[in-house]
Structures are given as structure tokens and as C-alpha cells.
């Protein structure tokens, strides 16, 4: 009778060379909607979650969540959102309760109101910025 002299294989002791799946915290925000390149829309956009615009949009945008204006996008709108990330061409007044990030090569023309702002080197910004942390400051007095 032949005996099996091969050593027993155990997979528990062998380290895996497969990378683990990314955890939800390490992924970028999941998009709820996308207006892609080559698309254009005019009107009022109200949304929840994260929306990315890579095409052309004009009108009004309202949300308590995140809006991303992608590189190459052209947006002419009044924006009131939770947070705004802009890499494209934006013209209008924007209010973001949490924060605004302007990333190169963004071109922004308009008035921004937010609690926190980041403007990278290489961004074109023509307008005003007002820091608003939720109305905790006393109202300005007229002279």
C-alpha cells in the first residue's frame, strides 16, 4: 500500500497577497446623481446625498448635502448646499453651511458664504467671501 508522504497544507498560516476590500470610510462619497459631460440642464435642482455636475447647468441648486462641480463643468446658479467642492467654472452666489473647497483649475465668479473655505493655488476667484458660522456673531450695527 502506498503512503502519502506529502505534508498537509494549511491555508491559515500562509499570508494572503490579496489586498483587502476598501472600507466604506476610505471610499469617496457615493454619487446619487451625475450630470455628465456633454449634458446641459436649466432649472431647479433639489437633492439629498452627493451630486456631481460635469456638464452645463443654469438655475438654482438646493441641498443640505454635497455638490461637486467637476473639472470642465459650467455652472451658472444660485447654490445653497451643505458643502461645495468646485473644480470647474462656477458663476453665481453660493452658500454652504459646512464648507467650500475650490480646487485647481476652478474659476469662480461670485459671492461665497460659508463656515470654512479652502482655496488651492491655481484657482481663479473673483468675488467676495463671507465667513458665517451659523449666526453666532452679533449683527453688524449701522453707523
Secondary structure, DSSP 8 states (H G I E B T S, - for coil): -----S----SSSS---S-----GGGS---EEEEE-TT-EEEEEEE-SSEEEE-SEEEEEEE-SSEEEE-TT-EEEEEEEEEEEEE-SEEES-EEEEEEEEE-TT-EEEEEEEES-EEE-TT-EEEEEEEE-SSS-S------
